[in-house]
């Protein structure tokens, strides 16, 4: 089964995806790893790819080209995979045939606390960064794709508030849902 796990920035989708993949003994595919693979395919470093991403913020054509490559790569991997967890905000939209689609949420305060701890910054700075990132992603991706990944939750099988449980508890919830499906 293909499982997609996405969520709001700081909601814990990477941590939960890792826990689910481990618990189910599935392959883990992350957008970060896909970035590296695309960079390798294009013969550039990850740092150069990040520059393309930054340029894309001011150049819609380059941003769309980057996303098209990422989307194609993600779909190609999904088509070849049997049991895999895909960790990416747009994965549920890019892999509509996935057997289980999960979206993770948490209050901004919880997400800021996590990011602050992980990055060694103040909670206020983390909250500001999260809000800016989320607003930018939602606006830019709506231009590119025509949907708002954070608002259009009807495509998900599960929407889970990660402030209430640990990553392992959430992985267990997802495992139980997969068994029922």
Number of C-alpha atoms within 10 A of each C-alpha: 15 19 26 30 29 27 24 21 21 26 25 23 25 21 14 24 29 22 20 27 20 15 14 16 12 19 17 19 20 19 19 12 12 18 19 17 17 18 17 13 10 10 11 13 16 16 11 12 19 14 12 16 17 13 14 17 14 10 12 14 13 16 19 18 13 17 17 13 13 18 18 12 16 20 15 12 14 23 12 9 14 12 17 23 30 31 26 23 22 20 25 25 18 17 20 14 14 19 15 21 25 23 25 23 21 19 13 18 15 17 23 26 17 18 23 18 13 11 9 10 13 13 18 13 13 24 21 13 15 19 16 11 14 16 12 13 17 16 14 18 18 13 13 15 13 10 15 16 22 17 8 9 15 8 14 17 15 17 16 18 16 23 16 10 12 13 20 17 15 20 22 17 16 25 16 11 13 14 8 7 8
